[in-house]
Amino acid sequence: MPTYGFLSTFPPTRCGLATFTQSLATAIVGSGLGGATIVRVMDGPVDDSEARFGSRLPIAAHLVAGDSSSMSASIRALNACDVAIVQHEYGIFGGTDGDEVIGVLEQLTAPAIVVLHTVLEKPTPNQKRVLERVCELATSVVVMSDRARTTLEATYAVDLRRVQMIPHGVPDPMFSTAEIDGHRIVTWGLIGPGKGIEWGIRALALLGDLDPLPEYVIVGRTHPKVLAHEGEAYRDSLKEIARELGVEAMVTFVDEYLDAAALAEYVTSADVVLLPYDNHDQVTSGVLVEAVAAARPVVATAFPHAVELLTGGAGLVVDHGNPQAIAAALRTVFSGQGRLMSEVATRVSLGTSWTEIAARYDAVAATILASRAA
């Protein structure tokens, strides 16, 4: 039974990669596929409160940006494992465009599965260089959408024989049996500029003739990095827009970081999930796959992962920054089409539970280890 070393952000850090890694590692251990050791990526030194953080998964080392001693400790911890699973996102590693991760990968003796969370269609020259070098050093590369693979092929010099698509996992079980019979709109995730929630509020103001009036529930804390640099300016601006448009009573902010069970209650209570993101390049969205897995209709802007996942009928894709288009799509869902979208969503999500996704990563690792043994 192999030991997996995970290089990623990790709770108590609150971000999508931390949640992804915790879910995948927990599924691997819980399914009896292998052991898991965490090398936690940090912006700065561990403080006392984080040192006391308890996890059922051992944290063997902390990789702190710009700290050579933490890099050495992290490399030793990963090399003590049979396989390293490295989450790649430019913003979590130190250096220019996170290029410090290259130094880690160059010194690994353990084979590395690198999971790409961002594949930009128009990278800067250095972003392109970094991603190409990361993929070159990886034993295997995982993307989570077909669009990400297509973008790699079109834009980057990468050996596609080592690239495979494994979808983003979802909690097991996630499916909902709730009827789509109301006007409740839910957006969730860490909040900050770029989430496009202002467009959702402006769309809400165009739905005042509906009976009953729609309710827009926005669930999530402000992203820690946004909070550190800008405070609650974005959330306050959203509240001001709602006041100006006269829809303040129709908007509810749930300013909490919820555990999986509490979040699932909000998600499954939604008649439609709204993802009005401004990002044109997002090839992976955990929120999107969880919404579809919960059998909720989705209205999303045309970021790549939404186009790929919703085109078959699990939701509707609209132009970015267009409240009129969002309002029209919401009306379509509320008109009765939501039930059909829910049925399609259930089919689309088959095979994406974390238990099933963990088995696919384990299969990749088994192939790598068998090849090395041979």
Buried (B, 14 or more C-beta within 10 A) or exposed (E): EBEBBBBBBBBBBBBBBBBBBBBBBBBBBBBEBBBBBBBBBBBEEBEEEBEEEEBEBEBBBBBBBEBEEBBEBBBEBBEBBBBBBBBBBBEBBBBEBBBBBBBBBEBBEBBBBBBBBBBBEEBEEEBBBBBBBBBBBBBBBBBBBBBBBBBBEEBBEBEEEBBBEBBBBBBBEBBBEBEBEBBBBBBBBBBBBEBBBBBBBBBBBBBEEEEEEBBBBBBBBBBBEBBEEBEBBBBEEBBEBBEEBEBEEBBEBBEEBBEEEEBBEBBBBBBBBBBBBBBEBBBBBBBBBBBBBBBBBBBBBBBBBBBBBBEEBBBBBBEBBBBEBBBBBBBBBBEEBBEBBBEBBBEBBEEBBBBBBBBBBBEBBBEBBEEEEE
